[in-house]
Amino acid sequence: MSDAATPDEAITAAFLARPIDPGTRIGHTHLKVADIERALAFYCGVLGFRLKARYGRDAAFIAAGDYHHHIGLNTWESRGGDPPPPGTTGLFHHAILYPSRAALADALRRLIAADVPLTGASDHGVSEALYLDDPDGIGVELYRDRPMEEWPVNADGSLAMFTKRLDLEDLLREGA
């Protein structure tokens, strides 16, 4: 048997040697929902996004600030549908990055006021995150990044991320 790389292995190695441009960002998430009105009540009413465009009863585009859209919502294939059952593939969660700890604390206050339960709350060393499900059972992470100079690192300089319980009472004192 030869030690030579197969064509697929050679292509993979070439791409691994040339990483993606570090300026690349994820632009928006487009979600299949069962009910546009219910989704808008959650994302706009509870979380505070603003409706940017609407396409009848089938689709809506929402954003924070002046961006064209951060989240698209549609019922093209899902009107009245059920969430995928556990144990199937698909989106684990989509993450919404808040600009500050005070903004994340405000998000937590909104969730509490709307009686939206958390499924988790974690300190990852590099970030603090709130986890919940939207009305369609889609996982949502609301988080803020710590400044890079505060990120935990190992002796070799690699990230030392972890998962610890996030102190929600301490977060609620932020910006109060």
Backbone as numpy.savetxt, mean C-alpha at the origin, in Angstrom:
# Nx Ny Nz CAx CAy CAz Cx Cy Cz
27.43 -33.54 -18.61 26.59 -32.36 -18.61 27.47 -31.12 -18.61
27.13 -30.12 -19.39 27.94 -28.92 -19.55 27.69 -27.93 -18.42
28.74 -27.17 -18.07 28.62 -26.11 -17.07 28.19 -24.79 -17.70
28.03 -24.76 -19.00 27.65 -23.53 -19.70 26.21 -23.15 -19.34
25.97 -21.85 -19.23 24.63 -21.35 -18.90 23.71 -21.52 -20.09
22.45 -21.83 -19.82 21.45 -21.89 -20.89 21.17 -20.46 -21.36
20.56 -20.29 -22.54 20.24 -18.93 -23.00 19.38 -18.17 -21.99
18.39 -18.83 -21.37 17.54 -18.16 -20.38 18.35 -17.73 -19.16
19.27 -18.58 -18.69 20.11 -18.24 -17.55 21.03 -17.07 -17.88
21.55 -17.04 -19.11 22.44 -15.95 -19.53 21.67 -14.63 -19.57
20.45 -14.65 -20.07 19.63 -13.44 -20.13 19.32 -12.97 -18.71
18.93 -13.89 -17.85 18.63 -13.55 -16.46 19.86 -12.95 -15.79
21.02 -13.55 -15.97 22.25 -13.03 -15.37 22.56 -11.63 -15.87
22.34 -11.40 -17.16 22.60 -10.07 -17.72 21.69 -9.02 -17.10
20.43 -9.36 -16.91 19.51 -8.39 -16.31 19.79 -8.19 -14.82
20.18 -9.24 -14.12 20.51 -9.09 -12.70 21.74 -8.22 -12.50
22.65 -8.23 -13.46 23.85 -7.40 -13.37 23.53 -5.93 -13.61
22.38 -5.64 -14.22 21.98 -4.26 -14.54 20.66 -3.98 -13.84
20.70 -3.43 -12.62 19.46 -3.21 -11.86 18.60 -2.11 -12.47
17.37 -2.08 -12.07 16.41 -1.07 -12.50 16.90 0.31 -12.06
16.54 1.33 -12.80 16.90 2.70 -12.46 16.38 3.02 -11.06
17.22 3.54 -10.15 16.78 3.80 -8.77 15.74 4.90 -8.66
15.52 5.67 -9.72 14.49 6.70 -9.70 13.11 6.16 -10.03
13.01 4.88 -10.35 11.73 4.26 -10.69 10.82 4.24 -9.47
9.56 4.56 -9.66 8.57 4.54 -8.58 7.32 3.81 -9.06
6.53 3.32 -8.14 5.24 2.74 -8.48 4.24 3.88 -8.50
3.53 4.04 -9.61 2.68 5.20 -9.80 1.29 5.11 -9.20
0.54 4.08 -9.51 -0.81 3.99 -8.97 -1.25 2.54 -8.92
-2.32 2.33 -8.20 -2.94 1.01 -8.07 -4.32 1.08 -8.69
-4.70 0.05 -9.41 -6.05 -0.02 -9.99 -6.72 -1.26 -9.39
-7.84 -1.05 -8.72 -8.50 -2.12 -7.97 -9.84 -2.50 -8.58
-10.08 -3.80 -8.66 -11.40 -4.31 -9.04 -12.24 -4.35 -7.77
-13.36 -3.64 -7.77 -14.24 -3.57 -6.61 -15.64 -4.04 -6.99
-16.42 -4.38 -5.99 -17.78 -4.85 -6.24 -18.77 -3.70 -6.37
-18.49 -2.59 -5.68 -19.43 -1.48 -5.63 -18.65 -0.16 -5.58
-18.75 0.64 -6.63 -18.01 1.91 -6.71 -18.37 2.84 -5.56
-19.66 2.98 -5.27 -20.08 3.91 -4.21 -19.49 3.51 -2.86
-19.51 2.22 -2.57 -18.97 1.72 -1.30 -17.45 1.97 -1.25
-16.77 1.72 -2.36 -15.32 1.95 -2.41 -15.00 3.43 -2.25
-15.77 4.31 -2.90 -15.55 5.75 -2.77 -15.82 6.22 -1.34
-16.83 5.65 -0.69 -17.12 6.02 0.70 -15.93 5.69 1.60
-15.24 4.60 1.32 -14.08 4.22 2.11 -12.86 5.08 1.75
-12.46 5.04 0.48 -11.22 5.71 0.10 -11.32 7.24 0.17
-12.46 7.81 -0.17 -12.63 9.27 -0.09 -13.20 9.68 1.26
-14.26 9.01 1.69 -14.92 9.39 2.93 -14.10 9.12 4.17
-13.47 7.95 4.25 -12.70 7.60 5.45 -11.25 8.06 5.32
-10.57 7.65 4.24 -9.15 7.96 4.12 -8.88 9.39 3.65
-9.83 10.01 2.95 -9.66 11.41 2.58 -9.14 11.68 1.18
-9.06 10.66 0.33 -8.68 10.90 -1.07 -9.76 11.74 -1.74
-9.42 12.37 -2.85 -10.37 13.20 -3.60 -10.67 12.57 -4.95
-11.94 12.62 -5.33 -12.37 12.12 -6.63 -11.81 13.02 -7.71
-11.10 12.43 -8.68 -10.51 13.20 -9.77 -11.27 13.03 -11.08
-11.80 11.83 -11.31 -12.56 11.57 -12.54 -13.50 10.40 -12.27
-14.60 10.41 -12.99 -15.62 9.37 -12.81 -16.10 8.94 -14.18
-16.26 7.65 -14.38 -16.79 7.09 -15.62 -18.06 6.32 -15.29
-19.13 7.07 -15.13 -20.43 6.48 -14.81 -20.39 5.63 -13.57
-21.07 4.48 -13.65 -21.13 3.54 -12.52 -19.99 2.53 -12.55
-19.10 2.66 -13.57 -18.10 1.62 -13.80 -16.71 1.89 -13.25
-16.31 3.16 -13.16 -14.93 3.44 -12.74 -14.82 4.84 -12.13
-13.84 4.97 -11.25 -13.53 6.25 -10.62 -12.03 6.31 -10.37
-11.50 7.52 -10.41 -10.08 7.73 -10.19 -9.91 8.76 -9.08
-9.11 8.41 -8.08 -8.98 9.25 -6.88 -7.50 9.54 -6.61
-7.26 10.63 -5.89 -5.87 11.01 -5.61 -5.78 11.83 -4.34
-4.56 11.93 -3.84 -4.20 12.89 -2.81 -3.59 14.08 -3.54
-4.07 15.27 -3.24 -3.50 16.45 -3.88 -3.87 16.56 -5.35
-2.91 17.09 -6.14 -3.19 17.42 -7.53 -2.81 16.33 -8.53
-2.35 15.18 -8.07 -1.95 14.11 -8.98 -3.18 13.60 -9.74
-2.97 13.08 -10.96 -4.12 12.63 -11.76 -4.88 11.49 -11.11
-4.18 10.48 -10.60 -4.83 9.49 -9.74 -3.77 8.60 -9.10
-4.02 8.29 -7.85 -3.20 7.33 -7.13 -3.87 5.97 -7.12
-5.21 5.99 -7.13 -5.97 4.74 -7.10 -7.08 4.81 -8.13
-7.16 3.78 -8.95 -8.29 3.61 -9.85 -9.19 2.54 -9.26
-10.48 2.74 -9.36 -11.47 1.78 -8.87 -12.37 1.43 -10.04
-12.61 0.14 -10.28 -13.53 -0.21 -11.36 -14.32 -1.46 -11.05
-15.45 -1.58 -11.74 -16.32 -2.76 -11.61 -16.44 -3.49 -12.94
-15.50 -3.25 -13.86 -15.58 -3.83 -15.20 -15.71 -5.35 -15.18
-15.03 -6.01 -14.27 -15.10 -7.47 -14.17 -15.59 -7.94 -12.81
-16.01 -7.00 -11.96 -16.21 -7.39 -10.57 -17.49 -6.86 -9.92
-18.36 -6.17 -10.67 -19.57 -5.62 -10.05 -20.33 -6.71 -9.30
-20.57 -6.45 -8.01 -21.30 -7.40 -7.17 -20.51 -8.63 -6.79
-19.22 -8.66 -7.13 -18.40 -9.84 -6.90 -17.97 -10.00 -5.45
-17.42 -11.17 -5.19 -16.90 -11.50 -3.86 -15.38 -11.38 -3.86
-14.78 -11.12 -2.70 -13.31 -11.12 -2.61 -12.78 -12.52 -2.95
-11.54 -12.60 -3.44 -10.98 -13.93 -3.68 -10.86 -14.70 -2.37
-11.08 -15.99 -2.41 -10.99 -16.78 -1.18 -9.55 -16.88 -0.69
-9.36 -17.06 0.61 -8.01 -17.28 1.14 -7.35 -18.46 0.43
-6.05 -18.39 0.32 -5.32 -19.49 -0.31 -5.20 -19.36 -1.82
-5.66 -18.25 -2.38 -5.52 -18.03 -3.82 -4.49 -16.92 -4.06
-4.00 -16.85 -5.28 -3.03 -15.82 -5.60 -3.74 -14.50 -5.87
-2.98 -13.43 -5.85 -3.53 -12.11 -6.10 -2.81 -11.08 -5.25
-3.38 -9.92 -5.16 -2.79 -8.82 -4.42 -2.84 -9.11 -2.92
-1.70 -9.04 -2.24 -1.69 -9.20 -0.78 -2.19 -7.92 -0.14
-1.59 -6.80 -0.51 -2.09 -5.49 -0.10 -1.48 -4.42 -0.99
-2.11 -3.28 -1.03 -1.46 -2.13 -1.65 -1.12 -1.16 -0.54
-0.03 -0.43 -0.73 0.50 0.42 0.34 0.37 1.89 -0.04
-0.05 2.68 0.93 -0.22 4.11 0.76 0.79 4.79 1.69
1.73 5.52 1.09 2.80 6.17 1.82 2.37 7.56 2.28
2.44 7.78 3.58 2.12 9.08 4.17 3.41 9.88 4.34
3.35 11.21 4.22 4.58 12.01 4.23 5.19 12.22 5.61
4.45 11.93 6.66 4.98 12.18 8.01 4.28 11.29 9.03
4.84 11.23 10.21 4.23 10.47 11.30 2.91 11.13 11.71
2.86 12.46 11.68 1.63 13.17 12.03 0.51 12.82 11.04
0.84 12.71 9.77 -0.16 12.35 8.75 -0.64 10.91 8.97
0.26 10.00 9.34 -0.13 8.62 9.64 -1.03 8.59 10.87
-0.71 9.40 11.88 -1.55 9.49 13.08 -2.95 9.97 12.71
-3.03 10.94 11.79 -4.33 11.42 11.33 -5.11 10.30 10.64
-4.42 9.49 9.86 -5.08 8.34 9.20 -5.64 7.39 10.24
-4.88 7.13 11.30 -5.37 6.25 12.38 -6.60 6.84 13.04
-6.59 8.15 13.29 -7.76 8.80 13.89 -8.98 8.65 12.97
-8.80 8.79 11.67 -9.91 8.63 10.71 -10.48 7.20 10.78
-9.58 6.21 10.85 -10.03 4.81 10.93 -10.82 4.57 12.21
-10.33 5.10 13.31 -11.02 4.94 14.60 -12.40 5.59 14.53
-12.46 6.82 14.00 -13.74 7.54 13.91 -14.75 6.81 13.04
-14.25 6.13 11.99 -15.14 5.40 11.08 -15.35 3.95 11.53
-14.78 3.57 12.67 -14.90 2.21 13.22 -14.38 1.16 12.23
-13.28 1.48 11.54 -12.64 0.54 10.63 -11.58 -0.22 11.43
-11.71 -1.54 11.54 -10.75 -2.30 12.34 -9.41 -2.48 11.64
-8.35 -2.48 12.43 -7.03 -2.81 11.92 -6.85 -4.32 11.93
-6.09 -4.82 10.96 -5.71 -6.23 10.97 -4.29 -6.39 11.51
-3.60 -5.25 11.67 -2.25 -5.26 12.22 -1.71 -3.85 12.33
-0.64 -3.70 13.09 0.06 -2.42 13.24 1.49 -2.77 13.61
2.43 -2.41 12.74 3.81 -2.86 12.92 4.83 -1.74 12.79
5.88 -1.88 13.57 7.09 -1.07 13.43 8.10 -1.99 12.75
8.55 -1.59 11.56 9.50 -2.40 10.79 10.92 -1.84 10.84
11.15 -0.87 11.72 12.46 -0.26 11.79 12.64 0.82 10.74
12.37 0.49 9.50 12.47 1.46 8.39 11.17 2.23 8.21
10.09 1.68 8.77 8.77 2.29 8.59 7.86 1.90 9.74
6.73 2.62 9.82 5.64 2.28 10.75 4.41 2.07 9.89
3.65 1.02 10.15 2.56 0.66 9.25 1.30 0.24 9.99
0.17 0.65 9.41 -1.15 0.20 9.84 -1.69 -0.70 8.74
-2.28 -1.83 9.10 -2.83 -2.77 8.12 -4.32 -2.92 8.35
-5.07 -2.97 7.27 -6.51 -3.12 7.32 -7.00 -3.67 6.00
-8.28 -3.97 5.93 -8.91 -4.41 4.69 -9.92 -3.36 4.27
-9.99 -3.11 2.96 -11.02 -2.20 2.46 -12.35 -2.95 2.39
-13.45 -2.30 2.01 -14.75 -2.97 2.00 -14.84 -4.18 1.06
-13.90 -4.30 0.10 -13.88 -5.45 -0.80 -12.92 -6.53 -0.32
-12.39 -6.37 0.88 -11.46 -7.37 1.41 -10.05 -7.22 0.86
-9.75 -6.13 0.19 -8.42 -5.89 -0.35 -7.55 -5.33 0.77
-6.38 -5.92 0.98 -5.48 -5.47 2.01 -4.93 -4.09 1.70
-4.87 -3.25 2.73 -4.35 -1.89 2.61 -3.31 -1.69 3.70
-2.16 -1.17 3.31 -1.13 -0.76 4.27 -1.03 0.75 4.21
-1.21 1.40 5.35 -0.99 2.83 5.49 0.31 2.97 6.26
1.31 3.65 5.69 2.60 3.67 6.35 3.34 4.98 6.15
4.35 5.16 6.98 5.29 6.27 6.79 6.68 5.68 6.90
7.58 6.18 6.07 8.98 5.77 6.14 9.70 6.63 7.16
10.59 6.00 7.90 11.51 6.77 8.74 12.58 7.36 7.83
13.23 8.44 8.25 14.37 8.96 7.48 15.44 7.87 7.36
16.11 7.80 6.23 17.10 6.74 5.98 18.17 6.67 7.06
18.56 7.81 7.61 19.61 7.80 8.64 19.15 7.10 9.93
17.85 6.86 10.08 17.34 6.15 11.26 17.13 4.66 11.00
17.31 4.21 9.77 17.07 2.80 9.46 18.07 1.92 10.19
17.60 0.81 10.76 18.52 -0.11 11.44 19.36 -0.87 10.41
20.65 -1.01 10.70 21.54 -1.74 9.79 22.36 -2.76 10.57
22.72 -3.80 9.87 23.61 -4.83 10.42 25.05 -4.35 10.31
25.96 -5.08 10.94 27.39 -4.73 10.91 27.92 -4.63 9.48
27.36 -5.41 8.55 27.85 -5.38 7.16 27.18 -4.28 6.33
26.31 -3.46 6.97 25.65 -2.37 6.27 24.31 -2.71 5.65
23.93 -3.98 5.67 22.64 -4.38 5.12 21.52 -3.98 6.09
20.31 -3.83 5.55 19.16 -3.46 6.38 18.86 -4.53 7.42
18.52 -4.10 8.60 18.15 -5.00 9.70 16.67 -4.80 10.01
15.83 -4.93 8.99 14.39 -4.76 9.19 13.87 -5.80 10.18
12.79 -5.44 10.84 12.16 -6.33 11.81 10.67 -6.02 11.82
9.93 -6.81 12.57 8.51 -6.53 12.78 8.24 -6.60 14.27
7.90 -5.43 14.81 7.51 -5.31 16.21 6.13 -4.66 16.26
5.47 -4.81 17.38 4.16 -4.19 17.56 4.32 -2.67 17.55
3.49 -1.99 16.77 3.49 -0.53 16.74 2.68 -0.02 17.91
3.23 0.92 18.66 2.55 1.53 19.81 1.53 2.54 19.28
0.28 2.13 19.20 -0.77 2.99 18.64 -1.06 4.20 19.52
-0.99 4.03 20.83 -1.22 5.17 21.72 -0.16 6.25 21.50
1.09 5.83 21.33 2.16 6.78 21.05 1.94 7.46 19.70
1.51 6.70 18.71 1.24 7.28 17.41 0.11 8.31 17.51
-0.92 8.01 18.27 -2.04 8.94 18.41 -1.66 10.25 19.11
-0.61 10.23 19.89 -0.14 11.47 20.53 0.57 12.39 19.52
0.97 11.83 18.38 1.67 12.59 17.34 0.74 13.60 16.71
1.10 14.84 16.74 0.33 15.88 16.07 -1.02 16.16 16.70
-1.27 15.63 17.88 -2.56 15.83 18.54 -2.66 17.19 19.18
